[in-house]
Amino acid sequence: MRRREFIVGLAGGTALGLPFPARAQQSAKQRTVGVLMTVAESDADSQKRIGAFRQGFADLGWKDGQNVRIEYRWAAGRVDLIQQYAQELVALAPDVILANSTPVVAALQKVTNSIPIVFALANDPVGLGFVKSLSQPGGNITGFTFINPALIGKWLGLLGELRPGVTRAAQLFNPATAPFYRTFLPEVQAARQAGAASLVPMPIAAAAELGPAITDFAKTTGGGLLIGPDPFTIVHLKEITGLVQQARVPAISVYRPFPVEGGLMAYGPDTADIFRRSAAYVDRILKGGNPADLPVQEPDKFEFIVNLKAAKALGVDLPPTLLVAADEVIE
């Protein structure tokens, strides 16, 4: 963990106080990039994302251990580790930090207002106060978003196409790690068209609550489940998939591993592509760019995956139009 550097950095206090121009001069001597990932290092999807970042970074001429040093931290979905590693990375005074997920950005924002931060897969950056606007971030933070209310509306629409009897959908999330749903869900509900499924929150504070919540929700006919981005749901995705299968609830996730593990379907941004694109922003900042002037970007590539076996178990006949539209059909 480089504890000595951590202690020295805290004692010196340089990370919080060093102005941006001075940081640019310092980075000419030594380039260091911090990376704080939300989940465990063993997570296959996150390894794919980091691989895309590394490749994109290497394509721009940066080689870890040669002309740049990359410091990684993996928080395993734990809020306490996110906060601890945010402090550790800031204490190292890197030239820029790549921040994966909303809670990571929130933790970093509390401990530095000078180190440039490029986020990958964060949500509602304006509403949560990370940036002033998408076009003009205005501070030390910029990056690439993950989902928005329109995408949640898309999930509702896909559930309705696959299971016309879905009249009520629940959004599963942990308020501590995914606070943006408190803003997103009322927007989706207000914008829904007549006849569309209603949307209700399913806040979960601990893993022990998952089973009772999903089982209780399944007792009501016409229910569907939405599993969106959230460090909590990533860590417990396999458990959630098993519970959904047992409860026979049609569900859609933003994560590809959900249908791979036996869930019904997934629709969401190509996360590896977002990490690849984030390398370009890290590169621009290392070359003197100011995050305040780099617009926040939204996803432009999406993936749709369906699981035929899961559909059969639910008694769902997948429409040919959806099968044709799917990027991957798991049989």
N, C-alpha and C positions, 0 to 999 in steps of 0.2 A: 504493500500500500504506500510505500515511500513515506513512512511516518515522519522521518526527520525533515523532509521537505515540507510536509504538512505543517509541522510545528513552527519551522522557520518562517514559512509563508504567513501564518497567522500572526506571528510576532511582528513581522515587518509591516503588515497591513497594506502592501503595495497593490493588491488586486482591486480593492475598493477605491483607492485614492488616485491611481495613475490615470491621467487624462488620455483620451483616445490618440491624439497625435504622438504623445510620448510612447505609447504602446507600439505604434507603427515603427518608431525609431528603434525600439528595443527588439522588435521582431526581426529586424534586418540582421541581428547578430545570431539569434537562435529562434527557430520556428518550433512552436509546440502547439499541438491541437489536443484539446480534451474532448472525450466522448463519453457521455453518460447515457447508458441504455436502461430502459425501464425494467426489463425482465432478466431472467437468468442467462448466463453465457451458453448454457446447453440448449436453449430454445432454437429449434431449427429455422423457423421463419426469421428470427432476428439475426441469425448467422447469415442468412441469405441477404438480408438488408445491409448488414455491415460489409458483406462481400461486394455488393453493388457500390457502396460508398468507396471502398478501397480501390475498386477497379476504376471508378470515375475519377478518383483523386490521382491514381497512378497515371491515367491517361493525360492528366494535366501536368504531369512532370514531378509529382510529389512521391517520394519513396520513404516509407517509414524506416527509420534507422539510418538513413543517409542524409537527406536534406530537410527532414522533419521528424519530430518525435511525437507519436500519438499515445496518449494516456487514456486507457479504457477503464470504465467502471460499469459494473452490471448490478442492478439493484434488486433483481429477483422479485419485482412487484411489491417490495416493502417500502412503505412511506418513510420509515426511519432511515433506511439505507439511502434512499433518494436524497434526503436532507444531509446525511453524513457525507455522501460522495460529492454532493454539490459544493459543500464547504472545502473538501479535500482538493477538488479540481481548481476551484477559485484560488485557493492558497498557493497552488503551483504557478499562478499568474501566466496561464497559456495565452497565446495570441488570439485564439478563438475557441469556442466550445460548441460542439455539436450536441444538441439536446433532444433526446427522443421522448416525446409525449408531453402532455399538458402539465402533469404534476412536476416533471423535471424542470420545465421552464419556470414554473411558479417558485420552485425551490431556489433556482439559480438567481431569479430576479430579486430575491430577498437578500442575497449576499454579494451581489455586484451590480453596479450600474455603469461600469466602464468596459469590462471585458466583452467583446463582441460575442453574441450568441446566435447561432443558426439552429432553429428548431426544425425537426422532421417529425411529422405526424402529431402536431398539436392542434387543438380545437378552440374556436371562438377567441382568437388572440386579441381582437378589439374589445369584445365584451369583458374579458378577464383582465384587461389593462396591460397586456404585454406590449402592444403597439398602439399608436394613435390612430392609424388607418392602414388598410391593406396596401394602398398605393404609396403612402409616405409613413413608414413605421416610426420615424422620428426619434429613435433612441438607440440603444445598443443591441436590440433584439429584432430579428427578422427570420424568415424561413418559409416552410411549406406546411400547409394545413392538411387535415385528414378528412373529416366529414363536416357536413352542415345540415340544417333542417331539411333541405331539398333531398338529400340522400336518404334520410330517415323516411321521408314520404315515398321514395322509390322502393324501400323495403316493404312498406305497407302495401304498395301496389303489386309487388311481386307475390307477396303472400296471398293477396286477393285473387290473383290470376291462377295460382296453383291450388288454392283451396277457397273457392267462392264463399264457403260458409264461415270464413273468418270475419267476425264482426267486432272483435275487441283484441287489440294487441298490447302486450306489455313490454316496456323497454327495461331490460335488466341492466343495472349499473350500481356502482358503489359511489355514493356522494363524496367520499373523501378523496377518491382518485379520479373521478370524472364529474366535476361540479358543473360542467357546461350543459349537461342534460336538463338542468333546472331551467335554463333559458331556451334550449332547443325544443323541448317537448311542448310547451304552450304554443310556440310558433307553429309547429306542425299541426297540432290539434285545431288551431284557429284557421289554418289554411286548408284543411281537409274538405273534400267535396262531399256533397250529399250522397249517402249510400256507402261511403268508404268506411273502413274499420276505424273505430275510435281508438285513441292511444292513451294508455295509462302508465304511470311510472311504477317500476318494481325496484325500489332501492334496497340494496343488500349491504350490510355492514361487515359481515363475516362469512366465512365459508360454511359454517354450521347452519346458516340461514337459507342456503341455496335449496336444499332438498325440500324443506317444508314450504317455501315460497312457490316453487315450481309445481309441486304436488297439489297444493291448494288452488293454484291458478288453473290447473288442468281439470278441476272439478266443474268448471263453468264451460259449457259448450260454446263453440265458436271462438275459442281463444287461439292466439298465435304469439310467438315470442320473438323479440328483436334482441340480438346480442351484438352490441356495437363496440367501438374502441374504448378500452378501459384497462389499465394495468391489472386490475383485479380479475377481470374476465379472461385476460390472456393466461394468467397463471393457473386459473381454475377451468380452462376451456374443456379439457378432457372430462372432468367431472360434470360440467354443465351438459356436455353432449350426452353422457350416459343418463343423466336425469331426464333430459328432454326425450330421449328414446323410451325410457321406462314410462314416462307420463303420456307418451303418444301426442305430443304437442308439436304442430308444425312450427318450425323456427327458421330464421335467417340470420346469418352473422356477417360481419364485415371481414372475418378472417377465413382464409382458405382452409386451414386445418380443421375447421368445424365440419364441412362435408367430407373431408378426407377421413375423419374419425368416425363418421357415420351419421352426421347431421344432414338435414335436408338440402340446404343450399347456402351459398355465400355470394355476396355482391359488394364490391368496394374498390377503392383505389389500388393500383399496382404499387404496393409499398416499396418494393425494391427499386422501382423507377424513381420514387420520391427521394430515396437515399442517394441514388446516383446523381440526381439533379442537385441535391444539397451540396455535393462535393464542389460544384461550380461556385456556389456562394462562399464556401470556405476558402476556395482558391482566390476569389476576388478580394476577400477581406485580407488575406495574407499578402496580397499585392497592393494593399493600400486603400481598398474600397471601404466605404463607411456603411455599416448596416442600416443606419438611419435613412439612407437613400436607395436601399435595395428593396423593391416592393415584395410584399408577402405573396407567394404564389399558391394556387390551388391545384389539386390533382387534375391531370388531363388524360390519364390512362386508367381504365377500369377493367375488372375481371368478374366474370359471372360463372360460378361453378355449381352444378347440381349433382345430387347423388340419387341414382335410380333405385337402388336398394332401399334407401330411406323412404323414398316416395311410395314404393310398393308397400312397405310396412305400415305406412299411414293411410293406405288406400287412395293415394293421389295418382291420377293420370296426368302426366306432364304434357301440356299442349305442345304440338309439333313446333309452333313458332318459338317457344322458349328453348326447346332443345336445339334448334338451329342457331338461336342467339347465344347459347352458352359457349364460353371459351373452353370449358372442360366438362365432360359428362363422365361421372364415376359410376361404373357398373358393378 
